[in-house]
Amino acid sequence: MKLFIASDIHGSSYYTKLLLDRYRAENADRLVLLGDILYHGPRNDLPREYAPKEVIAMLNGIADKILAVRGNCEAEVDGMVLDFNVSSDFITLFDGETVMVASHGHRSLPPLRNGEILLVGHTHVPVLEKEDGYIRINPGSVSIPKEDSPNGYMTYEDGVFRWFDLESAECYMEYNVKTGL
């Protein structure tokens, strides 16, 4: 199973087009969205080509491949226009060996066991860190990256997470769950 993981699109049609091009090129089984899909929120500047209606149309075209969680910028109305669920605070993914809990990162989470993975967005900064026995992983932001990080996404396949620059498609970080490297 290959997952394509992204967060914080914030209504950018420009970066959604690029994201979907990369998703298709990666030939991933599922697109996992970690929240903040349509709106930019009051603390963020408008992203490039802010057009939530266009983002809705693009994502609804592959709704059967999307797994998503609710971000702090999701509104109740989003569930009425998106053809995939955006109302869950977290989802659990399991590839046969690794347990991953996906959340936007702004709410309390269920207890995580040693070695389990927490996938979060929210901060717009790529992260790989061990915390209380579990591993916190953030792909960064698709459209509004912070702290000089690239517009980014991540893939997961065969126990390996890879972080990519969305515009160049270059891998800039990797983590193997089995080896810890």
C-alpha positions in Angstrom: 0.0 0.0 0.0 1.3 3.4 -1.0 0.0 6.5 0.8 0.3 10.1 -0.5 0.1 12.4 2.6 -0.6 16.1 2.5 -1.9 18.9 4.7 -2.9 22.5 4.7 -4.1 23.1 1.1 -6.0 26.1 2.3 -8.1 26.5 -0.9 -5.2 27.0 -3.4 -6.2 25.7 -6.8 -2.6 26.2 -8.1 -1.1 23.9 -5.4 -4.0 21.5 -5.6 -3.4 21.0 -9.3 0.3 20.4 -8.6 -0.5 18.1 -5.8 -2.8 16.0 -7.9 -0.2 15.8 -10.7 2.3 14.5 -8.1 -0.3 12.1 -6.6 -0.9 10.6 -10.0 2.9 10.4 -10.8 3.5 8.6 -7.5 0.8 6.1 -8.4 -0.3 6.0 -4.7 -3.3 4.0 -3.5 -4.7 6.7 -1.3 -4.5 10.4 -0.8 -4.5 11.2 3.0 -5.4 14.8 3.7 -4.5 16.1 7.2 -7.0 19.0 7.3 -7.4 22.6 6.4 -8.5 21.8 2.8 -10.6 24.7 1.6 -10.1 27.9 3.8 -7.1 29.9 4.7 -8.1 31.0 8.1 -7.7 34.4 9.7 -4.0 34.1 10.6 -2.8 33.1 7.1 -2.4 35.2 4.0 -4.3 34.1 0.9 -2.5 31.3 -0.8 -1.6 31.5 -4.5 -4.7 31.2 -6.7 -7.1 31.0 -3.8 -10.2 29.3 -5.3 -12.0 26.9 -2.9 -14.7 26.0 -5.5 -12.0 24.8 -7.9 -10.4 22.8 -5.2 -13.7 21.2 -4.4 -14.2 20.1 -8.0 -10.7 18.7 -8.3 -10.8 16.7 -5.1 -14.4 15.5 -5.6 -13.1 14.0 -8.9 -11.0 11.5 -6.8 -13.2 11.4 -3.7 -13.1 7.6 -3.6 -9.3 7.7 -3.1 -9.3 10.3 -0.3 -9.1 9.7 3.4 -9.3 13.0 5.4 -9.5 14.5 8.8 -10.9 17.8 10.0 -8.6 20.7 10.4 -9.2 23.9 12.5 -10.2 25.7 9.3 -12.8 23.2 8.2 -16.4 24.4 8.4 -19.6 22.4 8.8 -20.5 23.3 5.3 -17.4 21.6 3.9 -19.1 18.3 4.5 -22.0 19.4 2.2 -19.7 20.3 -0.7 -17.0 17.6 -0.5 -17.8 14.1 -1.5 -15.5 12.6 1.1 -15.7 12.7 4.9 -14.0 15.7 6.6 -15.7 15.5 10.0 -13.4 13.1 11.9 -10.8 14.5 14.3 -8.6 11.5 13.6 -8.4 8.3 11.7 -6.3 5.2 12.2 -4.4 3.6 9.4 -2.7 0.2 9.6 -0.5 -1.3 6.9 -0.2 -4.8 8.6 2.8 -3.8 10.7 2.6 -0.1 11.5 -0.2 1.8 13.3 -0.6 5.4 12.2 -3.0 7.8 13.7 -3.8 10.8 11.4 -5.0 14.1 12.8 -4.7 17.7 12.0 -2.9 18.2 15.3 -5.1 20.8 17.0 -7.2 18.5 19.1 -6.5 15.9 21.9 -5.6 12.5 20.6 -6.2 8.9 21.7 -3.3 7.3 23.6 -0.5 6.2 21.3 1.7 3.2 22.0 5.5 2.9 21.8 6.6 3.0 18.1 3.2 4.1 16.7 3.1 7.0 14.3 1.2 10.3 14.7 0.6 12.0 11.4 -0.3 15.7 11.8 -0.4 19.0 9.9 -1.5 22.3 11.4 2.0 23.9 12.0 2.9 24.1 8.2 6.4 22.8 9.1 7.8 19.4 8.2 8.6 17.4 11.4 10.1 14.1 12.4 10.4 13.7 16.1 10.0 11.1 18.8 7.6 12.1 21.6 6.7 10.0 24.6 7.5 6.8 22.7 5.6 7.5 19.6 6.8 9.3 16.4 5.3 12.6 15.3 5.5 13.2 11.6 4.3 16.3 9.7 4.5 16.7 5.9 4.5 20.5 6.1 2.1 22.6 4.1 1.0 22.2 0.5 0.2 25.9 0.0 1.5 28.1 2.9 4.7 26.6 4.3 6.4 28.2 7.3 9.9 28.4 8.7 11.5 28.4 5.2 10.2 24.9 4.4 9.2 24.0 0.9 5.6 23.6 -0.3 5.5 19.9 0.5 3.9 16.5 0.7 5.0 13.0 1.9 4.7 9.4 0.8 4.6 6.2 2.8 5.4 2.8 1.3 6.9 -0.4 2.7 7.6 1.3 6.1 9.4 4.3 4.6 8.2 8.0 4.8 9.6 10.4 2.2 9.2 14.2 2.3 9.1 15.9 -1.1 9.3 19.5 -2.4 6.0 19.9 -4.2 7.4 22.1 -7.0 10.6 20.2 -7.8 9.4 16.7 -6.7 12.8 16.2 -5.0 12.9 14.1 -1.9 14.6 16.0 0.9 14.1 13.7 3.9 13.4 10.1 4.6 12.5 7.9 7.6 12.4 4.1 7.8 10.0 2.9 10.5 11.7 -0.5 10.7 15.3 0.8 11.1 14.6 4.1 12.8 16.8 5.9 10.3 
